[in-house]
Amino acid sequence: MNLIETCALVTGGASGIGEATVRTIVSKGGKAAILDMDTKRGEKLCSELGSGVIFCKTDVTSETDVKSAISNALDSFGKLNVVLNFAGIAAAVKTLGRDGPHDLDLFKKIVDVNLNGTFNVSRLAAEKISKNEPNESGLTGVIINTASVAGYDGQKGQAAYGASKAGVIGLTLPMARDLASYGIRVNTIAPGLIITPMLASLPEEAQEALSNQPLLPKRLGSPSEIAHLACFMIENEYLNGEVIRLDAGIRLP
Ligand SMILES: NC(=O)c1ccc[n+]([C@@H]2O[C@H](COP(=O)([O-])OP(=O)(O)OC[C@H]3O[C@@H](n4cnc5c(N)ncnc54)[C@H](O)[C@@H]3O)[C@@H](O)[C@H]2O)c1
């Protein structure tokens, strides 16, 4: 699919990797609906980027919010053919620490946003995308999820985050199989260490330790490098059911 034909839902599109992807899609003539909780950043981005972008205040875990955002996107763009699931949250808390066991509600919240939220948006959007006229290869659209290298080798304090991202890796192939008969491809990006507000929220010593970890190049990644892969996943129709690490060869110890 060409980016110029893209009408995308971009969850987490108000910040970091999602924002970079919205900017890239719009710069190539596509359209994007930002589904995010951060109204201030979302509206600011919309007014900067113009009529190709709308902001829908959305909690990805809410069926009502997501249905309403999808209907806003369809009203504004006339169609929907791409979903980019970037919304996510992280925390660094050990299973058992000085203050006692990991808070169970925090564990549930991280899994809820990162995994259940991804599934919620995908399942509701798939229903609409499946109604598109298939192209000559039988394709109606594409869903792109975001996992993390922590879904493979999570660090201390990443039990919840690592579990949620391993869940996203695990849903990729079965979801691609479920949706193949509707013409929808499903792929997942597993980023390494990318400079965004999420990474900046980690303690300074953790950030410093992390920036030495990539194999080559020895630096943190930029959101635009992930946006580049997201756009490749939209454009290359032979890519399906795949998880791609984009991480400069990092293997977290
Ligand atoms: N930055 C990294 O190093 C890194 C590495 C691996 C994976 N990732 C993943 O990439 C994705 C994007 O991360 P980022 O670094 O750009 O983070 P970010 O914090 O800059 O952006 C995340 C966005 O998600 C939004 N969000 C949070 N909860 C939400 C909810 N319930 N509903 C809707 N929106 C919600 C936030 O408001 C924010 O705008 C996340 O899924 C993250 O786990 C990031």
PDBQT file of the ligand as one rigid body, heavy atoms in Angstrom, charges set to zero:
ROOT
HETATM    1  N1  LIG A 301      11.191   4.153  23.807  1.00  0.00    +0.000 N 
HETATM    2  C1  LIG A 301      11.697   2.944  23.808  1.00  0.00    +0.000 C 
HETATM    3  O1  LIG A 301      12.901   2.734  24.050  1.00  0.00    +0.000 OA
HETATM    4  C2  LIG A 301      10.832   1.762  23.505  1.00  0.00    +0.000 A 
HETATM    5  C3  LIG A 301      11.435   0.504  23.390  1.00  0.00    +0.000 A 
HETATM    6  C4  LIG A 301      10.678  -0.612  23.105  1.00  0.00    +0.000 A 
HETATM    7  C5  LIG A 301       9.306  -0.471  22.917  1.00  0.00    +0.000 A 
HETATM    8  N2  LIG A 301       8.724   0.752  23.032  1.00  0.00    +0.000 N 
HETATM    9  C6  LIG A 301       7.276   0.821  22.840  1.00  0.00    +0.000 C 
HETATM   10  O2  LIG A 301       6.977   1.765  21.841  1.00  0.00    +0.000 OA
HETATM   11  C7  LIG A 301       5.685   2.335  22.074  1.00  0.00    +0.000 C 
HETATM   12  C8  LIG A 301       5.795   3.842  22.055  1.00  0.00    +0.000 C 
HETATM   13  O3  LIG A 301       6.633   4.232  23.127  1.00  0.00    +0.000 OA
HETATM   14  P1  LIG A 301       7.325   5.673  23.236  1.00  0.00    +0.000 P 
HETATM   15  O4  LIG A 301       8.693   5.425  23.720  1.00  0.00    +0.000 OA
HETATM   16  O5  LIG A 301       7.068   6.458  22.006  1.00  0.00    +0.000 OA
HETATM   17  O6  LIG A 301       6.500   6.239  24.499  1.00  0.00    +0.000 OA
HETATM   18  P2  LIG A 301       5.838   7.663  24.798  1.00  0.00    +0.000 P 
HETATM   19  O7  LIG A 301       5.595   7.650  26.271  1.00  0.00    +0.000 OA
HETATM   20  O8  LIG A 301       6.619   8.759  24.195  1.00  0.00    +0.000 OA
HETATM   21  O9  LIG A 301       4.445   7.538  24.028  1.00  0.00    +0.000 OA
HETATM   22  C9  LIG A 301       3.429   6.683  24.454  1.00  0.00    +0.000 C 
HETATM   23  C10 LIG A 301       2.086   7.344  24.199  1.00  0.00    +0.000 C 
HETATM   24  O10 LIG A 301       1.056   6.416  24.592  1.00  0.00    +0.000 OA
HETATM   25  C11 LIG A 301       0.027   7.167  25.192  1.00  0.00    +0.000 C 
HETATM   26  N3  LIG A 301      -0.785   6.306  26.059  1.00  0.00    +0.000 N 
HETATM   27  C12 LIG A 301      -0.442   5.743  27.251  1.00  0.00    +0.000 A 
HETATM   28  N4  LIG A 301      -1.473   5.048  27.741  1.00  0.00    +0.000 NA
HETATM   29  C13 LIG A 301      -2.480   5.157  26.855  1.00  0.00    +0.000 A 
HETATM   30  C14 LIG A 301      -3.814   4.647  26.803  1.00  0.00    +0.000 A 
HETATM   31  N5  LIG A 301      -4.326   3.881  27.782  1.00  0.00    +0.000 N 
HETATM   32  N6  LIG A 301      -4.577   4.955  25.725  1.00  0.00    +0.000 NA
HETATM   33  C15 LIG A 301      -4.079   5.732  24.732  1.00  0.00    +0.000 A 
HETATM   34  N7  LIG A 301      -2.846   6.262  24.736  1.00  0.00    +0.000 NA
HETATM   35  C16 LIG A 301      -2.062   5.965  25.785  1.00  0.00    +0.000 A 
HETATM   36  C17 LIG A 301       0.761   8.260  25.983  1.00  0.00    +0.000 C 
HETATM   37  O11 LIG A 301      -0.116   9.344  26.299  1.00  0.00    +0.000 OA
HETATM   38  C18 LIG A 301       1.861   8.627  25.024  1.00  0.00    +0.000 C 
HETATM   39  O12 LIG A 301       1.466   9.690  24.168  1.00  0.00    +0.000 OA
HETATM   40  C19 LIG A 301       5.232   1.766  23.426  1.00  0.00    +0.000 C 
HETATM   41  O13 LIG A 301       4.358   0.690  23.203  1.00  0.00    +0.000 OA
HETATM   42  C20 LIG A 301       6.521   1.285  24.064  1.00  0.00    +0.000 C 
HETATM   43  O14 LIG A 301       6.303   0.256  24.988  1.00  0.00    +0.000 OA
HETATM   44  C21 LIG A 301       9.460   1.870  23.326  1.00  0.00    +0.000 A 
ENDROOT
TORSDOF 0
